[in-house]
Amino acid sequence: MKKQLLVLAAFFLFATICQAQQEIKMEDLSKHVGDSVTVCTKIYGGIFLDRSKGTPTLLNAGASYPNSPLTIVIGPEARKTFKEAPEVFYKEKNVCISGKVILYKEKPEIVVYDENQIILK
């Protein structure tokens, strides 16, 4: 019985989290800083900064660097959840990214903590 209640509670929590994210257009990103959203776009390229502090992976969404309106940031722990190198696998593919919009140097970013936040379209 406890297991069934736990499964039911997990289902409702997941459903609530999914509903909290709204799908937005790339041009509306700056209006949604601090919000959990889903945005669908093309990944134009990326880089794994293996010699930088924090060893992040950066994906350029919506246009090529430096004109990309959104940067997807994948930290080293999150990178381990990916089956393939994200900067290679997602290049030139259309995806939907879910996460919280933040600003870094006045530019929108979404930090990805798990491969499941990026879905091929």
Secondary structure as GFF3:
##gff-version 3
##sequence-region A 1 121
A	DSSP	alpha_helix	2	20	.	.	.	ID=ss1
A	DSSP	beta_strand	22	24	.	.	.	ID=ss2
A	DSSP	three_ten_helix	26	32	.	.	.	ID=ss3
A	DSSP	beta_strand	36	48	.	.	.	ID=ss4
A	DSSP	beta_strand	57	61	.	.	.	ID=ss5
A	DSSP	beta_strand	70	74	.	.	.	ID=ss6
A	DSSP	alpha_helix	76	79	.	.	.	ID=ss7
A	DSSP	alpha_helix	86	89	.	.	.	ID=ss8
A	DSSP	beta_strand	94	104	.	.	.	ID=ss9
A	DSSP	beta_strand	107	112	.	.	.	ID=ss10
A	DSSP	three_ten_helix	115	117	.	.	.	ID=ss11
A	DSSP	beta_strand	118	120	.	.	.	ID=ss12
###
